[in-house]
Amino acid sequence: MLDFELAEMYQVETKNLKRAVRRNIDRFPYDFMFEISEKEWDFLRCNFVTSKQENNNSNSEKRGGIRYLPFAFTEQGVAQLSSILNSSYAININISIIRAFVVLRHYILEYAELNEKLESFMFETNMQFNEIYQSLKELAEQKKALEKPRNPIGFVIP
């Protein structure tokens, strides 16, 4: 997501969001956040109507485009961003993210326990199938032994 979209979502101004990110830049490695290049921004602008944004001045005149290239945030960057912003909405999102991680950890632990039971069941089942396979193999060998041609008994006329 782009910085101005996240600023709207977190109910802060874009310049405050960017300022907070720059103050805490160590929290945003390249796989969390990066700055869009001019070429990328031109491509995005061709796909979206973003050439003019409304200025927040009292006379509300329009200026052409954005002044600085936007930041793009990955999923982890969005989560990290909620921890550095001071809006009440960002704080609530951060709390929700932490609660979601706790629930996720709970499910992972349950999954690990279920996985262990499943592996135990698979091992027992494989052992039983192995015994069945051995029994079938023995029966097949016995049947082959019974089907061997026998020597004729009695007087045979040539």
PEWO-V264848 format. One record per run of one state. SS is the DSSP state (a for helix, b for strand, c for the rest). FROM is the first residue (numbers start at 1). TO is the last residue. If there is no record, write none. Layout:
ss = (SS | SS)
from = (FROM | FROM)
to = (TO | TO)
This chain:
ss = (c | b | a | c | a | c | a | c | b | c | a | c | b | c | b | c | b | c | a | c | a | c)
from = (1 | 2 | 3 | 11 | 14 | 24 | 25 | 28 | 33 | 36 | 38 | 48 | 52 | 55 | 62 | 65 | 71 | 74 | 75 | 85 | 88 | 147)
to = (1 | 2 | 10 | 13 | 23 | 24 | 27 | 32 | 35 | 37 | 47 | 51 | 54 | 61 | 64 | 70 | 73 | 74 | 84 | 87 | 146 | 158)
